[in-house]
């Protein structure tokens, strides 16, 4: 041991003596207790350390959560664990909060974009519509207008100067069922003879073709369909030539398979090759409007004399091709172009709200062609009938059986049923909903004709059909 320093203070000597006593006891030695120099000061120091005070616990109890000995000061261990807990929470919560914020921003941005596009669509007031509750089946009248207003001469269908007024080239009633995610489409041939209603009766006589009732606007066409067939209409959508072409071009065209070369001098259709082909807007419009369709077989051009009924079949095929094209499209710029093209030739009724359209988009976002069932109203012909020429008459009981099959008990009693071949209004027969023919599997097409409700049929072999590139 080194030498002891001289001149040590009393406190130092007391501490040294206390250490000697403790060391002696630890070695098993016994020493007589004696007063340690400076003991009073040591006791005061110990009492000061043990005395409770602000921020101090009872003697022997760790403070600030009980930091471990040697933990770097009072509460150091607790604060370390607290910092660790907050660090872990931040790591979990920060990305979650960021994702929620991004989702809200995206949803808000989408809504603003949808509202902007919705504001560009032309709206028209339509009378006698029948609103339904959210999620309930509803009927949407889709009108293909032959109006040339705003159509350029390059389209090849004439202009508003050469073809005045407007008629319904296409009359479809879409029965939309959100619960089953299915759509049944009833096409009414444009030459079907019906009773005129309202002012149309004075303009066109008691009976006339259904397409003439659109000349006065969609309201009278809605009323004509409801009074003749008992179909309640909830919404109206009108599409003209420019809107049709724009939608097809915006999607980059549609693919259709032609088993034979085809042509129609009236619609401008000219297809010289066979197989799966990409059609642009003008070519697709020529297919959908073709009433004088011809196909080439063994070097000879063959007529298809079914006229408007054949055109409906081709329109159904085109519609499926359009759904295929829209489902395949994933390019956001092209989808934006498609949405931007709709206001060019689309008109909807004023009650068709943005919320309605968004709900339909959500309900049918995964729509496939197989979820669409197409039918044509059963009709018959009696040849040329004065003063209308070649017109079509509804065919009972097949007509009513088909309506009950599609619309069930949603049908109402027709106030002004269409005439039969004797040119007298023909009240439809009673067809119980429970005994109506069962609905065919989705994706089928009902034919027109006479007799019982038409069975599903396939597209004629000479007509084009949807195909994949």
Secondary structure, DSSP 8 states (H G I E B T S, - for coil): -----SS--HHHHHHHHHHHHHHHHHTT--------TTHHHHHHHHHHHHS--TT--STT--STTT--TTSSSTTHHHHHHHHHHHHHHHHHHHHHHHHHHHHHHHHHHHHHHHHHHHHHSEEE--SS-----TTS-EEEEEEEE---TT--GGGSS--TTTS-S--EEEEEEEEEETTTTEEEEEE--TTBEEE--TTHHHHH-SEEEGGGGGGG-HHHHHHHHHHHH-----EEEEE-HHHHHHHHHHTT-EEEEESS-EEETTTTEEE-S-EEEEE-HHHHHHHHT-SS-EEEETTEEEE-TTTHHHHHHHHHHHHHHHHHHHHH---HHHHHHHHHHHHHHEEEETT--HHHHHHHHHHTTT--GGGEEEEE--EEEEEEETTTEEEEEE-TTHHHHHHHHHHGGG----SS--B-TTSSB-------GGGS-----TT-EE---SSSS--EE---TTS-EE---
